[in-house]
Amino acid sequence: MRRRLSVLIGFLLRRLFFSLTGVIYTILALVYWAILFPPQQGTPDFDNYFLIIGAFGAGMTFLVTLSLASRANEAANYPLVVRLPSRVEYLTAVLLSALLGAGLLQLLVAGLALFRGPAALWPQILEVPPVWISVNVLTAVLALHASDFVTAGWSRVYVFGILAIFLFGQSSGSNVAAWLGARLNSFSVQLVQQGWFDLANSFNRAANWLSNQGGAQLENLLGFLFWPFRAINEAVIRGYFDANQALAPAVLLLYATILFMLAADLFANKDLDFVE
């Protein structure tokens, strides 16, 4: 299995970097470094270095994964797929190739930014790989779900729709709670008119709770999914991770594992219709 994966990874990486797409991504990496880490100014703070290059790695991982998934979805790869014992090996090779390709570009920017870069202590340096790797892995898996290579039917609409609901809910929980409270209050009035007093009181209490406390509770509930990102951002800015924040990379990897299992199930059971 390792040998098959290594051959597939080498094949996909060669197709990426020995193509116009790979050249464009390399140029984008150099432009990103020249704009955000100009050599004549240097890199002032380690937290800027940490977050800005981490954001570059996530964005580049998403783009590289989409590119490799598109190439893996070509009909010329049918002979590769039919010779593999499992389709999941092919999917794993695409994921690992994307992580390696984007990781090389991220390391290129990180290395160039060290020129006149920030001073950092060893504890801070050791915090970098877990965060960058976990964010890149999660981004790569999300990119697989966004590609035609993995998606089956409306699967990507469901995945990204649920994420959008959580993202919208954590920032607009108060408005959503107020809207729900108004609807429940109107419904309780209708129940009173029909003589359902006990049920109307229950809905009225729920409406009052949503109007008074429900907004904050709803925001906390919907925002829990994005806690690892907030924890990493706060820890990097503060300069150290506490015991709870240190779990954030592991939680991101847990998210990525669940999403990859879903992607593997979709890809293994879908009818392959590669692009000519």
C-alpha positions, 0 to 999 in steps of 0.5 A: 500500500505504501508503495502504491501511495508513494507512486501515486503521490509522485505522479500527482506532484509531478503533474502539478509542479511541471505544469502552468498551474504549478508555476502560477502557484509558485509565483503566487507564493513569491508575490505573497512573500514580497507583499506581506514580508518585504525584505527591506522591512523585515517581519516585526512580530512572531505572531504576525509571522505565525498567523499570516503564513498559516493563513497562506498555507490554508488558502494554498492548500485549498487551491492545490487540493482543488487542482489535484482533485480536478486532475485526478478526475480526468478520464486518463486516470481510469487505468490507475483506479481500476488497478487499485484494491480500493478507491480510498487509496486513490483519494488518500493519494490526492489528499497527501499530494495536496498537503505535500505540494501546498506544504512545500509552498508554505515552507518556501514562504516561511523560509523567505520570511525568516530573512530579517524575521522575528525572534522566537523562542523554542517553545513558540517554534514548537507550537507552529507545526501542529497548528499549521498541519492541522489547519492544512489537513482540515482545509484539504478535506474541505476542498475535496468535498468542494470538488467534483472528484468527491461530491455525489449529488448534493453532498457539497451543498449539505456540507457547506450549507451546514457550515454556513448555518453555524457560521451565520448563527454564531454571529447573528444568534441574537437576531435569530433568537429574537425572530424565533421569540416573536414567532413563538409569541404569536403562536402562543397568542393563537393558542390562547384564542383557541383555549389551549392555555397550558400549551400557550404558557409553555410557548410564551415562556420559551419566547421570553427565554429566547428574547432575554437569554436565548441569543447568547446561548444560541451564539455559544452553541452555534459558535462551538464548532469554530472554537478551535480557530478562536482558541488558536488565534487568541493563543498566538496573539497572547504568546502561549497556549493554555491547557484547553487551547492546546487541544485546538489542533487535535479538535481540528484533526478530529473534524478533518477525520470525520469529513475525510471518512464522509468523503471516502464513503461518498467516493467509494460508493459513487458512480465514477464519471471522469472528465474527458 
